[in-house]
């Protein structure tokens, strides 16, 4: 199973931290670096939050090996035609290392603060599907697009220059919902990303996804399976216990919530269970942007 790192961009990310993190992830041997696309968190205080596509453009030209992308970028923030154009450019700049993670949007506070219309849940998923249709066409088809939707209208829209990678960057759809998210992943995604779920739930969702893929005439191997999981790593049992105590959780409770928690051997065992459940790539959420020593210890212990 491939192991990548995921960070929360709204938790104090600035240029110095982003550059240090990108260098560390590449040098330490992780397969990729992914980040959230948020203005801010659900609750104050507001912290530094480096803009997604500007940060990914820098990453594309200042790293050579790691894969990367948003986990995930809400269609509520940008016109999907512009997202397709930016994704094409960044993927080309990186020689084909971008994964385009997309979502419907969910966080009310940032939408209110910055003037974006989140919509109710049915509306935001209807808009999300329109955005997926537009982005998929502009990445994968040469023909101009005429689109008359409820939320977007395009007239002879083309995406030039065409992506260097055939079909453009792969589309990732993240989320666990069996009624809305998984059907969209089955129809539009090249990768499905589960979020904070233990191995048994992940395996169950994979089976659901396989059934839905068959309904669309697709094969199970057409969609890569990945997982975003919280990561609380400790060099010793005492260090792990301190992190659990700070959140009033036991080790078993943390594991049930889809967190990778423990010392090196404990986390390796967890990763094995997820691999058995079908996880092909895991994005370990590393919340302390300044703890590069801990990240290096995790790499040494787990990779």
N, C-alpha and C positions, 0 to 999 in steps of 0.2 A: 504494500500500500504506500502511495506517495504521501509525503507529509509537507504541508505548507503552513505558513503563518498568516493570520488575519488580525488586523488592528482596527480599532474604532477611531475613525478620522476626526470625530467631533470631541475626542477626549484630550485635547491639547496638542494636536498635530500641527507643527510648523515646519519650516524648511529644514532647520537644523536636525530636528528629530526624524523627519522623513528621510533625509539623506543618510543619517547614521543607521536607521533601521534597514533601509534598502541595501546598503553595503554589507551589513551584518548578515541579513538573510541570504544574500548571494554567496558570501564568503563561507558561511557555516554549512552550506550544502542542502538547505531546504529547497523544495522543488518550486515554490512560488511564494508570492506576497500579495495578499488581497486586503482591501480596505472598504469600510462603509462609506456611504455617500449621504452625509447629514450636515445640516447647518449647525445643529446643536442637539442637546439631549432633551429628554422628556421633562426634566426639571432643572432649574438653575443650580449652580452658576454656569454661565456660558464660558466656554473655553476656546482656545485656538482651534480652528477647523479649516485646514488647507483645502482649497477647492479641488474636487475630484479630478477633473480632466486635465487641469494644469499639472497636478502632481503626477498623473500617469504619463503625460507627455515627457516630463523630466525623466521619469523612471525608464521609459522606453529607450531613451538615448544615453542613459548613464549606467545601465546594466547590460549584460550580454547573455545571461543564461536563464534567469528565473522567469517563470510565467507569472501573470498578474491580472488584476481586473477588479471591478467593483463587486462587492457582496452586500447589497445589490444597489443598482441605480434606479430610483423611482422615475417612472415615466411622467409623473406629476410635475417634475422640476424642469423638463426640457422637451421641446418639440421632438418627436421621434425621428424626423428626418435629419435634424441636427445631430442627434445622438448617433445615428448611422454614419453620418459624415465624419464625426470626430472619432468614432471607433475604427473606421476604416483607416484614417490617417495614423492613429496611434499604433494600430496593428502593423501597418506597413513600416512605420518608423522602427518598430521593435523586431522586425523580421519574423512576424507571425507568432508573438508570445502573449497576446491579449485574449482573455476570455471575457465576453460581454455579459455580465450579470445584470439582470433586469428584474424590477419588481413593480408592484402597483402603488406603493407608498402606504404609510401607516401612521406616522407620528404626527399627532394633531398640533402640537405646540409649534414646531418649526413651520408647518404650513400656514398657520395663523400669523406667526411673527413676520414671515417674509412674503405674505400675500399670495400664496398658492392655494388653489381650490382642491382640497383633498377628496371631496365627494363622499357620499355614503358608500357602504361596502359594495353593493351591487353596481353602483355607478363607477367606482374606481376600478373594479375588475373588468367592466365593459370597456372602459377607456384603455386599460392595460392591454386587452386583447387587440384593440385597434392599433395600439402602438406596436405590438409584436408583429402584426400583419405588415405594417409599413416597414419596420426595420428589417424583417426577414426578406421582404421583396427587394429593398434597396441594396441589401448585402449580396443577395443570391441571384438576382435577375438583371439582365442588361436592359430590358425593355422599360420605357418610361411608365411611371405609375400614375394612374388616375384613381383617386380614392375619395369616396363620398361617405364618410362616417358621421356619427353623431358628434364626435369630439374633434375629428381631424378631417380636413379636406385638402387633397393634393391634386395638382393638374400637370400632367406630363412631367412628373418629378423624376430626375435621374441622379445617380450618385457617381460623380466623376471626380478624380480618376477611379476606375474600377479597382476593387481590392486586389492586391497582389496574390493573396492566398485565395484559392478557389472557394467561393462561397463566403469569403470574409471571415472575421473572427467567429468562433462558436458562440452560440447564445446559451447562457445559463439562466435557469429560472429557479429561484430559491423559495422554500417554504414547505410546510408539512400538510397543508389542508387537502383532504381527499376530494372535496366537493368543487373547489375552484382552482387551486394551484396545480394539483397533479394533472387534471385534464389539460390545462394549458401547457404544462411541461411535455405531456405526451404528444401534443400536436405541434409545438413550435420549438422545443428545446433540443440542444445538442448535449446538454448536461443538466441533471437535476441535482440540486443542493439541499439536503435536509438540514434542519436547524435544531440543535440542542435536543436530540432524541437518542435514547439508549439503543443498543443493538437490536433488541427484539422488535421495537417499533420501526426501526429503519428497515429491517427485513420485511415487515408487514407492508410498509409503504412501497417497497420495491416490487412486491407481488402485485399490488394494486396498479402500479405504473406499468408493469408488463402487460396486464390485461388491457389497460387503456391504449397502450401502444399498438396492440394487436387490432384494436377497433379502428385505428387510423392506418392500418396496413404497414406498420413499422415493426422492426425487430427489437428485442431487448437490448442488443448490443449497439443500437443506434444512439442510445442516450447514456452517457457516462454518469456514474453515481458518486456523488461527493457529499461531504458532511462538514458543517461548521460546528465546532464544539468549543466550549469554554475550556481553558487550561489553567489549572493551579498546580504548578510543579514545585516540589520541594526536594532539596538535596538530602534531607533527613526526615524521619518520621515526625520529629518535633516541629520542623518547619512546616510540614503539611498540616499538622494539627493546628498550628497557629492560624493558618489561612482558613481552615474550616471553622474554628472558634469565632473568628472575626465575622463570619456570616451565619453563625448559629446553625450549622449543618453537620451531620455525620458524613463519613466517607460513603456509606451506602446511599444516603439521600442524595449526595452530590452525583453519584454515578447514575442514579435513577433519573436525574434531571438532564442527563446527556452531557455531563462535564467530564473531562479527562483530568483526574485528580490523583496525586500520589507522588511517590518517589519514582525513580526511573523504572524499576521492575514492575511497579503497579501500573504505570502508564503504558508500558509495553504490552502488558497483559490486556489492558483495555483496548489498545489499538488492534490487537489480534482478534478480539471479540467483534469489533466493528468490521474488520476485514472479512471475517467469516460471514457477517450479515450482508456483505455486498458492497461495503465502502471501498471505492477505488482510490480516492484522494480525500484526505482530511485536512481542513483548515483549522489549526489550533489558534484560538483567540488569545492574543497576548495583550493584556490591558495596560501593563506598566511600560509605557513607551521609552522610559529611561533605563529599564533593567536589562541592559544588553549582556551583562555578566550572567544573569539568570538564563537568558536566551541561549547563550553559548553553552551553559551547563546542560540545558535541555537537549541541544543538538548533540553534544558529546555523549549524553546518556542514552538517547533514544535513536538517533539516526544510525 
